[in-house]
Amino acid sequence: MTAAKVVALKKCHYKECPHSATTGKFCRLHYMMTWQKTKKLSLETKEKMLDRYIKAITKKYPDDYLEVLKKDLSSEESFKKSVHDLDLENMSDLDFLDDYGDIIKKIKK
């Protein structure tokens, strides 16, 4: 017979909320309240990261940066390699690379 595992319930991060955190650091109610703001901030962060990538490419290859962009965005592997080569990995999170799959597909067309 094994002993029951004690799991500490985390409280909701929202001020004075008595409920336990079920989604991330919020309870269901407060997660729904902050969902739109959280997603907007996430999108803005991803846009800033893409902007930094494009600025780095245009600085490194001023003459033919459009061709370099097309080549780099032809596949996710080449995009990840170019981000690594340009030393842009100090961005807050590399999960944005996965989120730009749709952008890469649109540019391929």
PDB file as gemmi writes it, atoms N, CA and C in Angstrom:
CRYST1    1.000    1.000    1.000  90.00  90.00  90.00 P 1                      
ATOM      1  N   MET A   1       0.840  -1.171   0.000  1.00  0.00           N  
ATOM      2  CA  MET A   1       0.000   0.000   0.000  1.00  0.00           C  
ATOM      3  C   MET A   1       0.892   1.243   0.000  1.00  0.00           C  
ATOM      4  N   THR A   2       0.569   2.195  -0.839  1.00  0.00           N  
ATOM      5  CA  THR A   2       1.375   3.412  -0.939  1.00  0.00           C  
ATOM      6  C   THR A   2       0.653   4.570  -0.271  1.00  0.00           C  
ATOM      7  N   ALA A   3       1.438   5.491   0.177  1.00  0.00           N  
ATOM      8  CA  ALA A   3       0.869   6.674   0.827  1.00  0.00           C  
ATOM      9  C   ALA A   3       0.317   7.615  -0.231  1.00  0.00           C  
ATOM     10  N   ALA A   4      -0.742   8.310   0.105  1.00  0.00           N  
ATOM     11  CA  ALA A   4      -1.348   9.271  -0.815  1.00  0.00           C  
ATOM     12  C   ALA A   4      -0.410  10.462  -0.983  1.00  0.00           C  
ATOM     13  N   LYS A   5      -0.309  10.910  -2.193  1.00  0.00           N  
ATOM     14  CA  LYS A   5       0.548  12.052  -2.505  1.00  0.00           C  
ATOM     15  C   LYS A   5      -0.197  13.344  -2.177  1.00  0.00           C  
ATOM     16  N   VAL A   6       0.439  14.200  -1.424  1.00  0.00           N  
ATOM     17  CA  VAL A   6      -0.174  15.463  -1.033  1.00  0.00           C  
ATOM     18  C   VAL A   6       0.168  16.507  -2.087  1.00  0.00           C  
ATOM     19  N   VAL A   7      -0.853  17.091  -2.668  1.00  0.00           N  
ATOM     20  CA  VAL A   7      -0.670  18.111  -3.690  1.00  0.00           C  
ATOM     21  C   VAL A   7      -1.197  19.431  -3.145  1.00  0.00           C  
ATOM     22  N   ALA A   8      -0.341  20.432  -3.149  1.00  0.00           N  
ATOM     23  CA  ALA A   8      -0.752  21.748  -2.663  1.00  0.00           C  
ATOM     24  C   ALA A   8      -1.484  22.486  -3.774  1.00  0.00           C  
ATOM     25  N   LEU A   9      -2.656  22.976  -3.463  1.00  0.00           N  
ATOM     26  CA  LEU A   9      -3.421  23.749  -4.437  1.00  0.00           C  
ATOM     27  C   LEU A   9      -2.936  25.193  -4.415  1.00  0.00           C  
ATOM     28  N   LYS A  10      -2.678  25.707  -5.584  1.00  0.00           N  
ATOM     29  CA  LYS A  10      -2.240  27.099  -5.688  1.00  0.00           C  
ATOM     30  C   LYS A  10      -3.461  28.001  -5.741  1.00  0.00           C  
ATOM     31  N   LYS A  11      -3.337  29.146  -5.127  1.00  0.00           N  
ATOM     32  CA  LYS A  11      -4.418  30.129  -5.132  1.00  0.00           C  
ATOM     33  C   LYS A  11      -4.371  30.925  -6.431  1.00  0.00           C  
ATOM     34  N   CYS A  12      -5.503  31.452  -6.805  1.00  0.00           N  
ATOM     35  CA  CYS A  12      -5.599  32.303  -7.986  1.00  0.00           C  
ATOM     36  C   CYS A  12      -4.713  33.533  -7.795  1.00  0.00           C  
ATOM     37  N   HIS A  13      -4.053  33.946  -8.859  1.00  0.00           N  
ATOM     38  CA  HIS A  13      -3.126  35.076  -8.819  1.00  0.00           C  
ATOM     39  C   HIS A  13      -3.862  36.414  -8.696  1.00  0.00           C  
ATOM     40  N   TYR A  14      -5.133  36.429  -9.033  1.00  0.00           N  
ATOM     41  CA  TYR A  14      -5.935  37.646  -8.986  1.00  0.00           C  
ATOM     42  C   TYR A  14      -6.128  38.071  -7.530  1.00  0.00           C  
ATOM     43  N   LYS A  15      -6.135  39.366  -7.277  1.00  0.00           N  
ATOM     44  CA  LYS A  15      -6.231  39.881  -5.914  1.00  0.00           C  
ATOM     45  C   LYS A  15      -7.500  39.406  -5.212  1.00  0.00           C  
ATOM     46  N   GLU A  16      -7.331  38.930  -4.013  1.00  0.00           N  
ATOM     47  CA  GLU A  16      -8.410  38.545  -3.104  1.00  0.00           C  
ATOM     48  C   GLU A  16      -9.368  37.503  -3.675  1.00  0.00           C  
ATOM     49  N   CYS A  17      -8.906  36.666  -4.568  1.00  0.00           N  
ATOM     50  CA  CYS A  17      -9.748  35.603  -5.109  1.00  0.00           C  
ATOM     51  C   CYS A  17      -9.542  34.352  -4.258  1.00  0.00           C  
ATOM     52  N   PRO A  18     -10.614  33.787  -3.720  1.00  0.00           N  
ATOM     53  CA  PRO A  18     -10.467  32.620  -2.843  1.00  0.00           C  
ATOM     54  C   PRO A  18     -10.335  31.294  -3.590  1.00  0.00           C  
ATOM     55  N   HIS A  19     -10.531  31.280  -4.890  1.00  0.00           N  
ATOM     56  CA  HIS A  19     -10.534  30.034  -5.655  1.00  0.00           C  
ATOM     57  C   HIS A  19      -9.115  29.551  -5.946  1.00  0.00           C  
ATOM     58  N   SER A  20      -9.007  28.276  -6.251  1.00  0.00           N  
ATOM     59  CA  SER A  20      -7.699  27.716  -6.586  1.00  0.00           C  
ATOM     60  C   SER A  20      -7.409  27.937  -8.071  1.00  0.00           C  
ATOM     61  N   ALA A  21      -6.140  28.001  -8.391  1.00  0.00           N  
ATOM     62  CA  ALA A  21      -5.714  28.213  -9.777  1.00  0.00           C  
ATOM     63  C   ALA A  21      -5.928  26.928 -10.564  1.00  0.00           C  
ATOM     64  N   THR A  22      -6.700  27.005 -11.637  1.00  0.00           N  
ATOM     65  CA  THR A  22      -6.966  25.830 -12.464  1.00  0.00           C  
ATOM     66  C   THR A  22      -6.320  25.952 -13.834  1.00  0.00           C  
ATOM     67  N   THR A  23      -6.152  27.150 -14.328  1.00  0.00           N  
ATOM     68  CA  THR A  23      -5.592  27.381 -15.656  1.00  0.00           C  
ATOM     69  C   THR A  23      -4.445  28.365 -15.520  1.00  0.00           C  
ATOM     70  N   GLY A  24      -3.236  27.844 -15.618  1.00  0.00           N  
ATOM     71  CA  GLY A  24      -2.084  28.713 -15.430  1.00  0.00           C  
ATOM     72  C   GLY A  24      -2.035  29.179 -13.996  1.00  0.00           C  
ATOM     73  N   LYS A  25      -1.992  30.467 -13.800  1.00  0.00           N  
ATOM     74  CA  LYS A  25      -1.948  30.993 -12.440  1.00  0.00           C  
ATOM     75  C   LYS A  25      -3.274  31.603 -11.999  1.00  0.00           C  
ATOM     76  N   PHE A  26      -4.328  31.421 -12.797  1.00  0.00           N  
ATOM     77  CA  PHE A  26      -5.630  31.992 -12.488  1.00  0.00           C  
ATOM     78  C   PHE A  26      -6.691  30.906 -12.307  1.00  0.00           C  
ATOM     79  N   CYS A  27      -7.774  31.274 -11.648  1.00  0.00           N  
ATOM     80  CA  CYS A  27      -8.949  30.407 -11.620  1.00  0.00           C  
ATOM     81  C   CYS A  27      -9.665  30.573 -12.965  1.00  0.00           C  
ATOM     82  N   ARG A  28     -10.663  29.766 -13.199  1.00  0.00           N  
ATOM     83  CA  ARG A  28     -11.344  29.809 -14.506  1.00  0.00           C  
ATOM     84  C   ARG A  28     -11.922  31.187 -14.811  1.00  0.00           C  
ATOM     85  N   LEU A  29     -12.573  31.783 -13.827  1.00  0.00           N  
ATOM     86  CA  LEU A  29     -13.208  33.086 -14.028  1.00  0.00           C  
ATOM     87  C   LEU A  29     -12.179  34.149 -14.421  1.00  0.00           C  
ATOM     88  N   HIS A  30     -11.101  34.235 -13.661  1.00  0.00           N  
ATOM     89  CA  HIS A  30     -10.120  35.280 -13.927  1.00  0.00           C  
ATOM     90  C   HIS A  30      -9.263  34.966 -15.153  1.00  0.00           C  
ATOM     91  N   TYR A  31      -9.123  33.693 -15.496  1.00  0.00           N  
ATOM     92  CA  TYR A  31      -8.434  33.354 -16.744  1.00  0.00           C  
ATOM     93  C   TYR A  31      -9.237  33.882 -17.925  1.00  0.00           C  
ATOM     94  N   MET A  32     -10.551  33.687 -17.885  1.00  0.00           N  
ATOM     95  CA  MET A  32     -11.403  34.178 -18.970  1.00  0.00           C  
ATOM     96  C   MET A  32     -11.385  35.710 -19.023  1.00  0.00           C  
ATOM     97  N   MET A  33     -11.294  36.347 -17.860  1.00  0.00           N  
ATOM     98  CA  MET A  33     -11.255  37.812 -17.827  1.00  0.00           C  
ATOM     99  C   MET A  33      -9.975  38.350 -18.466  1.00  0.00           C  
ATOM    100  N   THR A  34      -8.863  37.664 -18.246  1.00  0.00           N  
ATOM    101  CA  THR A  34      -7.574  38.163 -18.724  1.00  0.00           C  
ATOM    102  C   THR A  34      -7.127  37.510 -20.025  1.00  0.00           C  
ATOM    103  N   TRP A  35      -7.917  36.603 -20.586  1.00  0.00           N  
ATOM    104  CA  TRP A  35      -7.521  35.847 -21.769  1.00  0.00           C  
ATOM    105  C   TRP A  35      -7.199  36.754 -22.953  1.00  0.00           C  
ATOM    106  N   GLN A  36      -8.082  37.682 -23.266  1.00  0.00           N  
ATOM    107  CA  GLN A  36      -7.887  38.543 -24.434  1.00  0.00           C  
ATOM    108  C   GLN A  36      -6.623  39.398 -24.280  1.00  0.00           C  
ATOM    109  N   LYS A  37      -6.412  39.948 -23.107  1.00  0.00           N  
ATOM    110  CA  LYS A  37      -5.230  40.772 -22.865  1.00  0.00           C  
ATOM    111  C   LYS A  37      -3.957  39.926 -22.978  1.00  0.00           C  
ATOM    112  N   THR A  38      -3.992  38.718 -22.431  1.00  0.00           N  
ATOM    113  CA  THR A  38      -2.835  37.827 -22.483  1.00  0.00           C  
ATOM    114  C   THR A  38      -2.500  37.452 -23.913  1.00  0.00           C  
ATOM    115  N   LYS A  39      -3.502  37.114 -24.704  1.00  0.00           N  
ATOM    116  CA  LYS A  39      -3.270  36.735 -26.098  1.00  0.00           C  
ATOM    117  C   LYS A  39      -2.763  37.915 -26.915  1.00  0.00           C  
ATOM    118  N   LYS A  40      -3.264  39.120 -26.622  1.00  0.00           N  
ATOM    119  CA  LYS A  40      -2.811  40.311 -27.333  1.00  0.00           C  
ATOM    120  C   LYS A  40      -1.338  40.585 -27.028  1.00  0.00           C  
ATOM    121  N   LEU A  41      -0.949  40.453 -25.760  1.00  0.00           N  
ATOM    122  CA  LEU A  41       0.450  40.655 -25.388  1.00  0.00           C  
ATOM    123  C   LEU A  41       1.344  39.611 -26.038  1.00  0.00           C  
ATOM    124  N   SER A  42       0.863  38.384 -26.105  1.00  0.00           N  
ATOM    125  CA  SER A  42       1.625  37.312 -26.740  1.00  0.00           C  
ATOM    126  C   SER A  42       1.832  37.604 -28.222  1.00  0.00           C  
ATOM    127  N   LEU A  43       0.788  38.054 -28.888  1.00  0.00           N  
ATOM    128  CA  LEU A  43       0.881  38.385 -30.307  1.00  0.00           C  
ATOM    129  C   LEU A  43       1.839  39.551 -30.539  1.00  0.00           C  
ATOM    130  N   GLU A  44       1.771  40.573 -29.682  1.00  0.00           N  
ATOM    131  CA  GLU A  44       2.672  41.717 -29.818  1.00  0.00           C  
ATOM    132  C   GLU A  44       4.125  41.293 -29.633  1.00  0.00           C  
ATOM    133  N   THR A  45       4.375  40.385 -28.700  1.00  0.00           N  
ATOM    134  CA  THR A  45       5.726  39.887 -28.471  1.00  0.00           C  
ATOM    135  C   THR A  45       6.245  39.156 -29.692  1.00  0.00           C  
ATOM    136  N   LYS A  46       5.399  38.330 -30.294  1.00  0.00           N  
ATOM    137  CA  LYS A  46       5.799  37.589 -31.491  1.00  0.00           C  
ATOM    138  C   LYS A  46       6.086  38.539 -32.647  1.00  0.00           C  
ATOM    139  N   GLU A  47       5.276  39.592 -32.781  1.00  0.00           N  
ATOM    140  CA  GLU A  47       5.507  40.567 -33.843  1.00  0.00           C  
ATOM    141  C   GLU A  47       6.835  41.294 -33.644  1.00  0.00           C  
ATOM    142  N   LYS A  48       7.162  41.621 -32.393  1.00  0.00           N  
ATOM    143  CA  LYS A  48       8.434  42.292 -32.114  1.00  0.00           C  
ATOM    144  C   LYS A  48       9.609  41.381 -32.442  1.00  0.00           C  
ATOM    145  N   MET A  49       9.468  40.092 -32.140  1.00  0.00           N  
ATOM    146  CA  MET A  49      10.541  39.148 -32.449  1.00  0.00           C  
ATOM    147  C   MET A  49      10.748  39.028 -33.955  1.00  0.00           C  
ATOM    148  N   LEU A  50       9.658  38.970 -34.701  1.00  0.00           N  
ATOM    149  CA  LEU A  50       9.767  38.897 -36.155  1.00  0.00           C  
ATOM    150  C   LEU A  50      10.380  40.177 -36.710  1.00  0.00           C  
ATOM    151  N   ASP A  51      10.017  41.315 -36.140  1.00  0.00           N  
ATOM    152  CA  ASP A  51      10.576  42.589 -36.568  1.00  0.00           C  
ATOM    153  C   ASP A  51      12.085  42.628 -36.324  1.00  0.00           C  
ATOM    154  N   ARG A  52      12.518  42.125 -35.155  1.00  0.00           N  
ATOM    155  CA  ARG A  52      13.955  42.077 -34.875  1.00  0.00           C  
ATOM    156  C   ARG A  52      14.680  41.170 -35.861  1.00  0.00           C  
ATOM    157  N   TYR A  53      14.050  40.060 -36.223  1.00  0.00           N  
ATOM    158  CA  TYR A  53      14.648  39.135 -37.191  1.00  0.00           C  
ATOM    159  C   TYR A  53      14.836  39.827 -38.539  1.00  0.00           C  
ATOM    160  N   ILE A  54      13.806  40.514 -38.996  1.00  0.00           N  
ATOM    161  CA  ILE A  54      13.882  41.186 -40.300  1.00  0.00           C  
ATOM    162  C   ILE A  54      14.916  42.306 -40.275  1.00  0.00           C  
ATOM    163  N   LYS A  55      14.982  43.055 -39.175  1.00  0.00           N  
ATOM    164  CA  LYS A  55      15.993  44.115 -39.076  1.00  0.00           C  
ATOM    165  C   LYS A  55      17.402  43.543 -39.096  1.00  0.00           C  
ATOM    166  N   ALA A  56      17.606  42.411 -38.428  1.00  0.00           N  
ATOM    167  CA  ALA A  56      18.934  41.789 -38.420  1.00  0.00           C  
ATOM    168  C   ALA A  56      19.310  41.303 -39.813  1.00  0.00           C  
ATOM    169  N   ILE A  57      18.350  40.730 -40.539  1.00  0.00           N  
ATOM    170  CA  ILE A  57      18.612  40.258 -41.907  1.00  0.00           C  
ATOM    171  C   ILE A  57      18.949  41.436 -42.817  1.00  0.00           C  
ATOM    172  N   THR A  58      18.171  42.514 -42.733  1.00  0.00           N  
ATOM    173  CA  THR A  58      18.421  43.662 -43.613  1.00  0.00           C  
ATOM    174  C   THR A  58      19.751  44.335 -43.287  1.00  0.00           C  
ATOM    175  N   LYS A  59      20.165  44.266 -42.020  1.00  0.00           N  
ATOM    176  CA  LYS A  59      21.450  44.854 -41.648  1.00  0.00           C  
ATOM    177  C   LYS A  59      22.609  43.994 -42.154  1.00  0.00           C  
ATOM    178  N   LYS A  60      22.452  42.670 -42.071  1.00  0.00           N  
ATOM    179  CA  LYS A  60      23.529  41.770 -42.483  1.00  0.00           C  
ATOM    180  C   LYS A  60      23.636  41.663 -44.004  1.00  0.00           C  
ATOM    181  N   TYR A  61      22.503  41.660 -44.690  1.00  0.00           N  
ATOM    182  CA  TYR A  61      22.473  41.535 -46.153  1.00  0.00           C  
ATOM    183  C   TYR A  61      21.709  42.718 -46.747  1.00  0.00           C  
ATOM    184  N   PRO A  62      22.296  43.915 -46.800  1.00  0.00           N  
ATOM    185  CA  PRO A  62      21.544  45.093 -47.250  1.00  0.00           C  
ATOM    186  C   PRO A  62      21.138  45.059 -48.723  1.00  0.00           C  
ATOM    187  N   ASP A  63      21.929  44.432 -49.569  1.00  0.00           N  
ATOM    188  CA  ASP A  63      21.635  44.457 -51.000  1.00  0.00           C  
ATOM    189  C   ASP A  63      20.559  43.459 -51.404  1.00  0.00           C  
ATOM    190  N   ASP A  64      20.672  42.255 -50.923  1.00  0.00           N  
ATOM    191  CA  ASP A  64      19.760  41.206 -51.397  1.00  0.00           C  
ATOM    192  C   ASP A  64      18.972  40.575 -50.251  1.00  0.00           C  
ATOM    193  N   TYR A  65      18.485  41.389 -49.335  1.00  0.00           N  
ATOM    194  CA  TYR A  65      17.812  40.837 -48.170  1.00  0.00           C  
ATOM    195  C   TYR A  65      16.495  40.150 -48.511  1.00  0.00           C  
ATOM    196  N   LEU A  66      15.799  40.578 -49.559  1.00  0.00           N  
ATOM    197  CA  LEU A  66      14.541  39.914 -49.919  1.00  0.00           C  
ATOM    198  C   LEU A  66      14.780  38.478 -50.358  1.00  0.00           C  
ATOM    199  N   GLU A  67      15.820  38.259 -51.130  1.00  0.00           N  
ATOM    200  CA  GLU A  67      16.143  36.893 -51.550  1.00  0.00           C  
ATOM    201  C   GLU A  67      16.560  36.044 -50.354  1.00  0.00           C  
ATOM    202  N   VAL A  68      17.314  36.638 -49.435  1.00  0.00           N  
ATOM    203  CA  VAL A  68      17.736  35.907 -48.238  1.00  0.00           C  
ATOM    204  C   VAL A  68      16.522  35.566 -47.385  1.00  0.00           C  
ATOM    205  N   LEU A  69      15.587  36.508 -47.256  1.00  0.00           N  
ATOM    206  CA  LEU A  69      14.369  36.236 -46.488  1.00  0.00           C  
ATOM    207  C   LEU A  69      13.570  35.097 -47.103  1.00  0.00           C  
ATOM    208  N   LYS A  70      13.418  35.110 -48.411  1.00  0.00           N  
ATOM    209  CA  LYS A  70      12.675  34.036 -49.077  1.00  0.00           C  
ATOM    210  C   LYS A  70      13.351  32.694 -48.859  1.00  0.00           C  
ATOM    211  N   LYS A  71      14.684  32.682 -48.960  1.00  0.00           N  
ATOM    212  CA  LYS A  71      15.425  31.435 -48.774  1.00  0.00           C  
ATOM    213  C   LYS A  71      15.302  30.951 -47.328  1.00  0.00           C  
ATOM    214  N   ASP A  72      15.435  31.885 -46.371  1.00  0.00           N  
ATOM    215  CA  ASP A  72      15.363  31.507 -44.961  1.00  0.00           C  
ATOM    216  C   ASP A  72      13.968  31.049 -44.560  1.00  0.00           C  
ATOM    217  N   LEU A  73      12.952  31.628 -45.162  1.00  0.00           N  
ATOM    218  CA  LEU A  73      11.584  31.281 -44.793  1.00  0.00           C  
ATOM    219  C   LEU A  73      11.024  30.132 -45.620  1.00  0.00           C  
ATOM    220  N   SER A  74      11.853  29.524 -46.439  1.00  0.00           N  
ATOM    221  CA  SER A  74      11.367  28.414 -47.260  1.00  0.00           C  
ATOM    222  C   SER A  74      11.028  27.193 -46.423  1.00  0.00           C  
ATOM    223  N   SER A  75      11.689  27.023 -45.291  1.00  0.00           N  
ATOM    224  CA  SER A  75      11.361  25.920 -44.382  1.00  0.00           C  
ATOM    225  C   SER A  75      11.670  26.346 -42.953  1.00  0.00           C  
ATOM    226  N   GLU A  76      11.060  25.647 -42.016  1.00  0.00           N  
ATOM    227  CA  GLU A  76      11.278  25.993 -40.614  1.00  0.00           C  
ATOM    228  C   GLU A  76      12.716  25.724 -40.193  1.00  0.00           C  
ATOM    229  N   GLU A  77      13.323  24.671 -40.750  1.00  0.00           N  
ATOM    230  CA  GLU A  77      14.699  24.337 -40.385  1.00  0.00           C  
ATOM    231  C   GLU A  77      15.663  25.445 -40.798  1.00  0.00           C  
ATOM    232  N   SER A  78      15.500  25.958 -42.017  1.00  0.00           N  
ATOM    233  CA  SER A  78      16.397  27.029 -42.462  1.00  0.00           C  
ATOM    234  C   SER A  78      16.145  28.312 -41.678  1.00  0.00           C  
ATOM    235  N   PHE A  79      14.891  28.543 -41.272  1.00  0.00           N  
ATOM    236  CA  PHE A  79      14.575  29.720 -40.463  1.00  0.00           C  
ATOM    237  C   PHE A  79      15.246  29.612 -39.096  1.00  0.00           C  
ATOM    238  N   LYS A  80      15.154  28.440 -38.467  1.00  0.00           N  
ATOM    239  CA  LYS A  80      15.786  28.246 -37.162  1.00  0.00           C  
ATOM    240  C   LYS A  80      17.301  28.389 -37.266  1.00  0.00           C  
ATOM    241  N   LYS A  81      17.877  27.886 -38.365  1.00  0.00           N  
ATOM    242  CA  LYS A  81      19.319  27.995 -38.560  1.00  0.00           C  
ATOM    243  C   LYS A  81      19.728  29.457 -38.719  1.00  0.00           C  
ATOM    244  N   SER A  82      18.960  30.228 -39.467  1.00  0.00           N  
ATOM    245  CA  SER A  82      19.313  31.636 -39.665  1.00  0.00           C  
ATOM    246  C   SER A  82      19.147  32.434 -38.380  1.00  0.00           C  
ATOM    247  N   VAL A  83      18.151  32.099 -37.562  1.00  0.00           N  
ATOM    248  CA  VAL A  83      17.989  32.766 -36.263  1.00  0.00           C  
ATOM    249  C   VAL A  83      19.206  32.472 -35.394  1.00  0.00           C  
ATOM    250  N   HIS A  84      19.656  31.225 -35.433  1.00  0.00           N  
ATOM    251  CA  HIS A  84      20.848  30.857 -34.660  1.00  0.00           C  
ATOM    252  C   HIS A  84      22.090  31.572 -35.195  1.00  0.00           C  
ATOM    253  N   ASP A  85      22.243  31.630 -36.514  1.00  0.00           N  
ATOM    254  CA  ASP A  85      23.404  32.281 -37.124  1.00  0.00           C  
ATOM    255  C   ASP A  85      23.450  33.776 -36.826  1.00  0.00           C  
ATOM    256  N   LEU A  86      22.292  34.403 -36.764  1.00  0.00           N  
ATOM    257  CA  LEU A  86      22.236  35.846 -36.502  1.00  0.00           C  
ATOM    258  C   LEU A  86      22.289  36.165 -35.013  1.00  0.00           C  
ATOM    259  N   ASP A  87      22.405  35.134 -34.193  1.00  0.00           N  
ATOM    260  CA  ASP A  87      22.467  35.281 -32.735  1.00  0.00           C  
ATOM    261  C   ASP A  87      21.231  35.994 -32.192  1.00  0.00           C  
ATOM    262  N   LEU A  88      20.076  35.584 -32.672  1.00  0.00           N  
ATOM    263  CA  LEU A  88      18.818  36.146 -32.188  1.00  0.00           C  
ATOM    264  C   LEU A  88      18.172  35.224 -31.168  1.00  0.00           C  
ATOM    265  N   GLU A  89      18.886  34.210 -30.712  1.00  0.00           N  
ATOM    266  CA  GLU A  89      18.306  33.261 -29.775  1.00  0.00           C  
ATOM    267  C   GLU A  89      18.132  33.839 -28.387  1.00  0.00           C  
ATOM    268  N   ASN A  90      18.629  35.023 -28.133  1.00  0.00           N  
ATOM    269  CA  ASN A  90      18.432  35.628 -26.834  1.00  0.00           C  
ATOM    270  C   ASN A  90      17.040  36.229 -26.692  1.00  0.00           C  
ATOM    271  N   MET A  91      16.192  36.008 -27.685  1.00  0.00           N  
ATOM    272  CA  MET A  91      14.808  36.445 -27.581  1.00  0.00           C  
ATOM    273  C   MET A  91      14.157  35.673 -26.442  1.00  0.00           C  
ATOM    274  N   SER A  92      13.133  36.215 -25.886  1.00  0.00           N  
ATOM    275  CA  SER A  92      12.559  35.652 -24.675  1.00  0.00           C  
ATOM    276  C   SER A  92      12.139  34.203 -24.817  1.00  0.00           C  
ATOM    277  N   ASP A  93      11.664  33.795 -25.997  1.00  0.00           N  
ATOM    278  CA  ASP A  93      11.165  32.436 -26.126  1.00  0.00           C  
ATOM    279  C   ASP A  93      11.238  32.014 -27.581  1.00  0.00           C  
ATOM    280  N   LEU A  94      11.709  30.805 -27.837  1.00  0.00           N  
ATOM    281  CA  LEU A  94      11.808  30.336 -29.213  1.00  0.00           C  
ATOM    282  C   LEU A  94      10.558  29.603 -29.655  1.00  0.00           C  
ATOM    283  N   ASP A  95       9.520  29.570 -28.832  1.00  0.00           N  
ATOM    284  CA  ASP A  95       8.267  28.949 -29.245  1.00  0.00           C  
ATOM    285  C   ASP A  95       7.631  29.717 -30.392  1.00  0.00           C  
ATOM    286  N   PHE A  96       8.014  30.971 -30.557  1.00  0.00           N  
ATOM    287  CA  PHE A  96       7.440  31.753 -31.645  1.00  0.00           C  
ATOM    288  C   PHE A  96       7.797  31.158 -32.997  1.00  0.00           C  
ATOM    289  N   LEU A  97       8.890  30.392 -33.070  1.00  0.00           N  
ATOM    290  CA  LEU A  97       9.278  29.769 -34.334  1.00  0.00           C  
ATOM    291  C   LEU A  97       8.199  28.816 -34.811  1.00  0.00           C  
ATOM    292  N   ASP A  98       7.587  28.095 -33.883  1.00  0.00           N  
ATOM    293  CA  ASP A  98       6.524  27.168 -34.243  1.00  0.00           C  
ATOM    294  C   ASP A  98       5.270  27.914 -34.688  1.00  0.00           C  
ATOM    295  N   ASP A  99       5.044  29.081 -34.114  1.00  0.00           N  
ATOM    296  CA  ASP A  99       3.835  29.837 -34.424  1.00  0.00           C  
ATOM    297  C   ASP A  99       3.881  30.503 -35.793  1.00  0.00           C  
ATOM    298  N   TYR A 100       5.055  30.604 -36.384  1.00  0.00           N  
ATOM    299  CA  TYR A 100       5.160  31.247 -37.679  1.00  0.00           C  
ATOM    300  C   TYR A 100       5.085  30.270 -38.840  1.00  0.00           C  
ATOM    301  N   GLY A 101       4.623  29.056 -38.568  1.00  0.00           N  
ATOM    302  CA  GLY A 101       4.445  28.074 -39.636  1.00  0.00           C  
ATOM    303  C   GLY A 101       3.487  28.569 -40.699  1.00  0.00           C  
ATOM    304  N   ASP A 102       2.413  29.209 -40.279  1.00  0.00           N  
ATOM    305  CA  ASP A 102       1.440  29.743 -41.234  1.00  0.00           C  
ATOM    306  C   ASP A 102       2.052  30.845 -42.095  1.00  0.00           C  
ATOM    307  N   ILE A 103       2.860  31.699 -41.477  1.00  0.00           N  
ATOM    308  CA  ILE A 103       3.492  32.782 -42.229  1.00  0.00           C  
ATOM    309  C   ILE A 103       4.433  32.202 -43.272  1.00  0.00           C  
ATOM    310  N   ILE A 104       5.180  31.185 -42.882  1.00  0.00           N  
ATOM    311  CA  ILE A 104       6.113  30.546 -43.816  1.00  0.00           C  
ATOM    312  C   ILE A 104       5.355  29.937 -44.983  1.00  0.00           C  
ATOM    313  N   LYS A 105       4.228  29.291 -44.703  1.00  0.00           N  
ATOM    314  CA  LYS A 105       3.432  28.676 -45.765  1.00  0.00           C  
ATOM    315  C   LYS A 105       2.885  29.730 -46.723  1.00  0.00           C  
ATOM    316  N   LYS A 106       2.460  30.884 -46.191  1.00  0.00           N  
ATOM    317  CA  LYS A 106       1.932  31.949 -47.040  1.00  0.00           C  
ATOM    318  C   LYS A 106       3.018  32.551 -47.924  1.00  0.00           C  
ATOM    319  N   ILE A 107       4.219  32.690 -47.390  1.00  0.00           N  
ATOM    320  CA  ILE A 107       5.310  33.276 -48.162  1.00  0.00           C  
ATOM    321  C   ILE A 107       5.761  32.319 -49.257  1.00  0.00           C  
ATOM    322  N   LYS A 108       5.669  31.019 -49.016  1.00  0.00           N  
ATOM    323  CA  LYS A 108       6.051  30.034 -50.024  1.00  0.00           C  
ATOM    324  C   LYS A 108       5.204  30.172 -51.279  1.00  0.00           C  
ATOM    325  N   LYS A 109       3.940  30.552 -51.105  1.00  0.00           N  
ATOM    326  CA  LYS A 109       3.013  30.672 -52.237  1.00  0.00           C  
ATOM    327  C   LYS A 109       3.416  31.804 -53.071  1.00  0.00           C  
TER     328      LYS A 109                                                      
END                                                                             
